[in-house]
Amino acid sequence: MSKLASFGSVVLLFLLLSVVVVFGFMVFTPKVKTYRALNIELQNKNLELELLEERFDKEYASLQRLQERERNIDIALQRHFNLKAFETYLNNYFTSVTLGSLKSLQLNDLMIHELDVQAQITSPDEYYRFLEALNGFAWVVEVDGTLQFKGLEDGISTRFIVKVYTK
């Protein structure tokens, strides 16, 4: 091969490589930039999706708890009020219990049984334990009125009004 032919093939090879490099920069570089931008956008969307899924899971768990609580309240409202069972329940939390007269009144589709309770406790903590226990009680119960504590020699006398809701 002559010097001219080998020089021509080197120039041709150089031109071919130059065209490939220019083609690569003109075609592939924008594609890589686009790919990177889309990849960053996809990572941001995935992070946003994970945050939304976490929030959804918390809200769904809260909804499940509320539905279960609503179901329990509905079951409790359907129960017939039993004064003797309620008195037995009260005796678990108080030293002595005296129940006043039972007043019942109808409000729309609810029946409200109002009961005046006078009880004796040894410390206010017992009263607050009783209030906490009412959340898991068989009926829907509301303690109404202001707290009245009166110190006695052998404990504390308290008086409150209990409203029991049934259907």
Contacts in CASP RR format, 6 or more apart in sequence:
PFRMAT RR
TARGET T0000
AUTHOR 0000-0000-0000
METHOD contacts of the structure
MODEL  1
MSKLASFGSVVLLFLLLSVVVVFGFMVFTPKVKTYRALNIELQNKNLELE
LLEERFDKEYASLQRLQERERNIDIALQRHFNLKAFETYLNNYFTSVTLG
SLKSLQLNDLMIHELDVQAQITSPDEYYRFLEALNGFAWVVEVDGTLQFK
GLEDGISTRFIVKVYTK
73 140 0 8 1.000
76 137 0 8 1.000
76 138 0 8 1.000
76 139 0 8 1.000
76 140 0 8 1.000
77 110 0 8 1.000
77 139 0 8 1.000
77 140 0 8 1.000
77 165 0 8 1.000
77 166 0 8 1.000
77 167 0 8 1.000
78 166 0 8 1.000
78 167 0 8 1.000
79 138 0 8 1.000
79 139 0 8 1.000
79 166 0 8 1.000
80 166 0 8 1.000
81 111 0 8 1.000
81 113 0 8 1.000
81 139 0 8 1.000
81 164 0 8 1.000
81 166 0 8 1.000
83 99 0 8 1.000
83 102 0 8 1.000
83 115 0 8 1.000
85 138 0 8 1.000
86 115 0 8 1.000
86 139 0 8 1.000
86 162 0 8 1.000
86 164 0 8 1.000
87 97 0 8 1.000
87 99 0 8 1.000
89 137 0 8 1.000
90 97 0 8 1.000
90 99 0 8 1.000
90 117 0 8 1.000
90 119 0 8 1.000
90 130 0 8 1.000
91 97 0 8 1.000
93 121 0 8 1.000
93 126 0 8 1.000
93 127 0 8 1.000
93 129 0 8 1.000
93 130 0 8 1.000
93 133 0 8 1.000
94 119 0 8 1.000
94 120 0 8 1.000
94 121 0 8 1.000
94 126 0 8 1.000
94 130 0 8 1.000
95 119 0 8 1.000
95 120 0 8 1.000
95 121 0 8 1.000
95 122 0 8 1.000
95 155 0 8 1.000
96 119 0 8 1.000
96 120 0 8 1.000
97 117 0 8 1.000
97 118 0 8 1.000
97 119 0 8 1.000
97 120 0 8 1.000
98 117 0 8 1.000
98 118 0 8 1.000
98 119 0 8 1.000
99 115 0 8 1.000
99 116 0 8 1.000
99 117 0 8 1.000
99 118 0 8 1.000
100 115 0 8 1.000
100 116 0 8 1.000
100 117 0 8 1.000
100 118 0 8 1.000
101 115 0 8 1.000
101 116 0 8 1.000
102 113 0 8 1.000
102 114 0 8 1.000
102 115 0 8 1.000
103 113 0 8 1.000
103 114 0 8 1.000
103 115 0 8 1.000
104 111 0 8 1.000
104 112 0 8 1.000
104 113 0 8 1.000
104 114 0 8 1.000
105 111 0 8 1.000
105 112 0 8 1.000
105 114 0 8 1.000
106 112 0 8 1.000
109 167 0 8 1.000
110 165 0 8 1.000
110 166 0 8 1.000
110 167 0 8 1.000
111 165 0 8 1.000
111 166 0 8 1.000
111 167 0 8 1.000
112 163 0 8 1.000
112 164 0 8 1.000
112 165 0 8 1.000
113 163 0 8 1.000
113 164 0 8 1.000
113 165 0 8 1.000
113 166 0 8 1.000
114 144 0 8 1.000
114 161 0 8 1.000
114 162 0 8 1.000
114 163 0 8 1.000
115 161 0 8 1.000
115 162 0 8 1.000
115 163 0 8 1.000
115 164 0 8 1.000
116 159 0 8 1.000
116 161 0 8 1.000
117 159 0 8 1.000
117 160 0 8 1.000
117 161 0 8 1.000
117 162 0 8 1.000
118 157 0 8 1.000
118 158 0 8 1.000
118 159 0 8 1.000
119 157 0 8 1.000
119 158 0 8 1.000
119 159 0 8 1.000
120 152 0 8 1.000
120 154 0 8 1.000
120 155 0 8 1.000
120 156 0 8 1.000
120 157 0 8 1.000
120 158 0 8 1.000
121 127 0 8 1.000
121 155 0 8 1.000
121 156 0 8 1.000
121 158 0 8 1.000
122 155 0 8 1.000
122 156 0 8 1.000
123 156 0 8 1.000
124 149 0 8 1.000
124 156 0 8 1.000
127 147 0 8 1.000
127 149 0 8 1.000
127 158 0 8 1.000
131 143 0 8 1.000
134 141 0 8 1.000
134 143 0 8 1.000
139 164 0 8 1.000
139 165 0 8 1.000
139 166 0 8 1.000
140 164 0 8 1.000
140 165 0 8 1.000
140 166 0 8 1.000
141 162 0 8 1.000
141 163 0 8 1.000
141 164 0 8 1.000
141 165 0 8 1.000
142 162 0 8 1.000
142 163 0 8 1.000
142 165 0 8 1.000
143 160 0 8 1.000
143 161 0 8 1.000
143 162 0 8 1.000
143 163 0 8 1.000
144 160 0 8 1.000
144 161 0 8 1.000
144 162 0 8 1.000
144 163 0 8 1.000
145 160 0 8 1.000
145 161 0 8 1.000
147 158 0 8 1.000
147 160 0 8 1.000
148 158 0 8 1.000
148 159 0 8 1.000
148 160 0 8 1.000
149 156 0 8 1.000
149 157 0 8 1.000
149 158 0 8 1.000
150 156 0 8 1.000
150 157 0 8 1.000
150 158 0 8 1.000
151 157 0 8 1.000
END
